[in-house]
Amino acid sequence: MKTRRDFLKSLPLAAISLGHPILSSANSFSLSEKFVVTIQAEGGWDVTCFCDPKENQKGEEEITRWSRNDATQQTGNIKYAPFAKNEHFFKKHAEKMLIINGVDCQTNAHLTGQIVSWSGRTSGGLPSITALNSAVNGPGLPLSYISFGGFSRTERVTRATMLSPHINELKQLLASNVTNQGPIVNADLWNLIRDINISDAKDYLAQEKLIGGNVRLGRAYLESLLGTDEIRELADKLPEEGNGGFSKNELLKQQAFFAVKAFQSGLSASADLNVMSNFDSHDNNDTEQADSLSVLTEGIDYLWDAAEEAGIADRLFVVVGSDFSRTPFYNSAEGKDHWPYGSYMIMEKGANFTNRVIGGTDERQYALKVDPSTLEISNFGSRILPSHVHSAMRSYLGLDRSELVNQFSFNNTESFSFFS
């Protein structure tokens, strides 16, 4: 069986191509059931222009400008707004999508919206779904949980490695003993220093009187030393100069490129990708949302293409969401403000729960109730909360079988089988 180092050495240099680099299709190193990726549209996306399309109603205020002349589109069972670059995206990926609409985020505040959307609870204290996946399925990996920003709370179940989205900066960061002029310290001396530190860390951890916090810090330090070879070899596979063919505004694609590279290399189990665009569209909503949604859909599209080329697409579990949504009607600045009822898009290749929409909002964008048993709209059902979605994801991914994860349980009265 190959080690991670042997596997990395087997990756061809041709994996870095001109233009938008796509990874080679070497066999992936078996780490976990799924590589979990969150894509956080930070700021509050307008789902009426995306996956919960709304058309103007006679006698009501205008809810979308696009519906003046266009109608809601549909591919498979997925309805979408004919807006920005949605058509290409939905037609290409509808078979991988589960859309959950009408999710009540229970807040109009950005910070609370980010906490609840990515942990499942409005108050702090719960880790992200990506942190839990890394803690259960890749606790000892050098870069088990990588984050490019957004909500990435671990609550000490694992460590998050915070990274820059720029490929050229990542290469310099990961290859810590190398500059453009060559090694900082002689390679043999560098390895000797590392080996001495590894020995010291092991001696430190062997002490019987260490308190829990110091044990965690010591283990973290030791694991960081043990993973340096694999991390350096990952850095060697990144482009030498520039951003590998990406333009300056393609930060989400660069994040996706690195995440797939880390998954394929056997170094990571989870990643948080953060869309660095202007979804908080209090002014000029349609212009800002069109630009931001285009960045989002092109980045997701690239993620799946890269995963296909890397041979790991069938192991990706991708969760796309935002703080909340935008108000149903425009303000005086042609913008839209904060609105608690939003959506999740969950993507997986070849799953039996995809090409489907669950939940919804009415014509004025108020959340509709859903029967937890049938998943049909029902006046006698319940509003879908982020906690329902997170609880179902934990169960589907098998994370709820872990005692560690069950320390962060939800107190839901209903269970929604979104993934049956």
N, C-alpha and C positions, 0 to 999 in steps of 0.2 A: 504493500500500500504506500502510495506517495505521501511524503510529508508536505506541509504547506510550502516549504522552501523549494522542494523539488518541483511542485506544481507550478509555482511562480516562474521558475527558471525555464519551464517548458512553454511558456507563453511566447508566441512569436512577436518580434518587434514590429511586424507588419500590422499588428493590432492598432497602432497609431497611424491613421491615414490622413491625407490632406483633406481639407474641407471639414465637415463635421465627422469626427472620428467615431467609428463604431468598433466595438470590441470583437475579438476573434471568438470562434465557437469551440473553444476547448471545453472539456468536461469540467463541470463545477465540482468543487470540493464539498463533500456532504457535511453540512453543519446543523441545519435545523429543518423542521417541517416546511416553513415558509420564510422567505425574506420579506419582512414587513417594512413598507415604505409609507410614510405620511407626506402628503403634499399640501402645505398650508397656505391658502390664499389669504394672507394676512391683511386685515382691514375691513372685511365684510363685502363679499361678492353680491352681485345682483342676479339672483337665480331666475328672475322673470326674463332675463336676457340669456339664460343658459339652459338649465335642466328642469326648471319649473315654469315654462313659458306662460305668459298672461297676455290676452288680447283685450283691447279697449272695449268697454261696455257702453252701450247707448245710454246717455243721461248721466254717466259717471265721469269723474275726472280721468284724464288720460293716465294710463298705468305704464304703457310702453310706447315709445315713438316708432319702433319697428313695425308694430301692428297697424299703423296707419295704412300701409300698402301691402303688407305681407301677412301670411297666415302661419300658424304653428305647423312645423314639419315633424315627420315621424319616420324613423328607420327601425325596422323590427317592432319591438314593443316600446321603444324609447321615443318620447316626444321631446323636441328641443326648439329653441327660438332660432329663427333664421337671422342670425346676428353675428358680427365679427367673422371668425373662421370656424364657426360651429359645424357647418355642414360636413366638411371634410373629416373633422374629428369624430363626430357621432357615427357617420357612415362607416368609418374604418374600425371603430372600437366598440360599437354597441353590443356586440356579442360578449364582450368582457365586462359589461356594466351592470351593476345594481344601483339604481337611484332610489334614495330614501328621501322623500320630500315632506315638508310640513313638520320638520324637527323643531321643537320648542327649546331654544337655547336658554330661555328664562332670564335673559338680560339684554340690555342695550349698551353695556360697557365693554370696551375692547378687551381689557385684561381678563375680566370674568368670562367673556365669550371665548377667549383662547383657552382658558383653564378648562371650562366645561366641554368644549368641543374636542379636546385632545386627551382629557383624562376621564371625562364622563360625569364630573361633579362640579358644581359652581364654586365651592370652597376649595382651598388648597389641601394638599396632603395625599393626593393620589398620583402615581406615576403615569406617564404617557403609555399608550398601548405599545409603542416601539420600545420603550424602556423595559416593559414587562417581557416582551418577546426576547430581547437580548439577555435578560436575567435568567430566563428559563432555558433558552436554546443555544446561547453562546456566551456563557458567563466568563470564560477565560480567554476569549479572543482578543487580540491586540487592539482592534478597533471595533469592538462588538456593537457599540451604539454610536453612530456618527450623526452629527447634527449640524445643519447649516443655518440655524436660527429658528425663531418661532418658539412654541411651547415644547420644551424638552426636559421636563422635570423627571428626575429619577427616584427621588425619595430614598436614596441610598441602596436601591436594589441592584444597581449596576452603575457604571460610569459612562457619562456621555463625553465623546470627543468632539469638541466644538471646532469647526473648520471654516476657512474662508471659501467662498464659492469660486475663486479664481484659480485655475489649474496651475498657473506658473507660481503662485504663492504657495500652493499646496506642496508642490515638488520641493521647494526650498525648505518648507517646514518639516516634511517627512524625512528628507535626507539631511539630518541635523549636523553631520560632520563634513558636509560638502558645500562649496560655493562655486560660482562660475569660474573661479581661479583654481579649483581643485580642493583636496581635503584640507580641513583646518588643522587637524592633528594627524600624524602618521597613522595609517590604518591599523598596524599591529599594536601601536600604543593605545589607540582608541579601544580596540577589542580587549586589551589587558585591563584598562580602566573599567570597562563595563563588567568584565568577569570579577574583578575585585568588588565592585558594588553589588553584584549578584550574590557573592559569597557573604558580604556584610549583611545584606538584607535577609538572607536565610538565617544567619546567626541571630539577627534581631528578632525574627519571628519565632525562633525556638525558645525565647524567654517565656517562662511560665507565668510571670506576673503582669503581662501586658493587659491593659484594659481594651475593651471591644473596639473603641474608636481608633486606637493606635494599631490594632491588628488589621483593621480595614485599610488604613493608610499604608501600612507596611506591605500588605498583599498587593495593593494597587501599584506601589512603587516597584515591587518585584516583577509583577506581570508586565509592566511597561518596559523593563529591562529585557525580559525574556522575548518580547516581541519585536525587538529592534531590527533584527535581520530581515524578517518578513516585511516589515514596514518600509525598510530601505529598498528592498527589491520591488515593492509596489511603486515607490517613488521613481525607480529606474524605468518603469514602463510608462510614465507620464511624459508628455511632450517636453523636449529640451527647451524650447523658447516659445514665447507668446502664450496663447490660450488654446493651443491645439486645433486651430482652425475655427474657433468660435468667435463671434463678434462680441464687442464689449457688453451689449445688452442681452446676451444669451446666458445669463447667470444660472437660470434653472436647468438649462441643458448641461452646463458644466457640472452642476451638482449631480444630475442624473448620471453623467458619464463616470464620475468618481465613485458614486454609490455602486453602480453595476460592476465597476472594476474591483472594488473592495469585496463585494459579494463573491464574484467569480474567483478571486484570489484566496478565498477562505479566511478572510480577516474580519468580516463583519456579518451581523445577523439582521440589523435594522438600520434605518436611516430616516431622518426628518429632512425633507426638502422644503425650502421656504421661497415663495414667490415674491421677489423684491420688486413689486410694482404698486400702482396706486389704486387699490380696490376701495379705499375710503373716500368715495366719490361724492362729497357734499356739494361740489360744484361740477357742472358739465358731466353728469353721470354717464351718458351714453358714450362720449368720447373716451373718458377714463376707463370705463368698463370694457369697451371694445379693445383698447390697447392691452389692458391687463388680462382679459380672457384669452386673447391671442397668444400672449406670452405663456399662459397656463396650458392651453391645449397643445401648443407646439412643444412645450417641455414634456408633457405627458406622452405625446406621440413619440418623441425622441427616446424617452425612457424605455418604452416598449420595444422600439426598434433595436436599441442597444442591448436590451435583455435577450431578444431573439438571437442576435448575432453572437452573444456570449453563451448561449445555450442554457439560460436560466429563466426564460420567460414563464415556464410552467411552474416556477417556484415563487413567483412574485405575488404578494398580496398588497394592493395599493389602496390607500384611503385618502380621498380628496375632500377637503372641506374648508370652512372659513369661520371667522368669529361668530357670524350671524349673517343676515341678509340686509337688503336695503328696503326702505319704506316703499309701499306700493305706488305712491304718487310723487311727482316732482315738486321740489321747493322753488322759491323765487330765483335761485341761481342755476336753475336747470339741473340741479343735483338731486340726490336722494339721501336720506338720513338713515339712522340705525333702525333695524327691524328684527325682532327676535326669532322669526320663523324662517329657518333656512333649510339646507339640504346637505346630505352626504352623497358622494359618488364612491362606490367601492368596486374595485376592478380585480378580476382574476381570470386567467386564461383557462378555458375548458371546464369551468365550474358549472354546476347544475342550477345555481341560483341567479345567473346573470340574464341579460336581455330582459330586464324586468324593472318595473317601477312600483314602489310601495309607498303608501301615504300620499298626502297632497295638501293643497291649500285651495280655498274657494276663490271666486273671481276677484275678491278684494284682498287676497293673499293672507287670509287668516287660516291657521292650521286646522285641518279636519281630524276628527277622531278615527282611530283604527282599532278593529277587533284584534286583540293579540293572538287569538287562536286561528282565525281565518286570514288575517292580514288584509281584510277588506275594510273599506270606509264604512263606519257605523256610528250612529249617534250614541250608541251605548258602549262605545269603545273608550280608548284612552288616547291622549296626545302622546306622540312619540317624543321621548326625551333623549339627549345624548347618552345618558346612563343605560337606556335600553339598547342602544346601538353598541356601546362598548361592552356591555355584558354579553351580547350575542357574539361579538367578535372574539372575546376571550374564550367563549365556549367553542366556537368554530375552529379556532387555532389550537385548541387543546391546552390553553394556558390555565384554565380554571382547575386543572388537575394538580396544579402546584400549590403547596401550602403557602409558599411565599406570596403568590398572587392572591390567594384567598384572605390574606391579611388586609387586603384593600378591596373588600367586597362591597357591593352596592346593596342598598335596602329597597330594591324594587318590589312592588307587589305583583307586577306582571312580567312575563317572559315572552319576548317576541322572537319567533323563529325565522329571522330574516334569511338565514342561509340553508333552510331546509330544501 
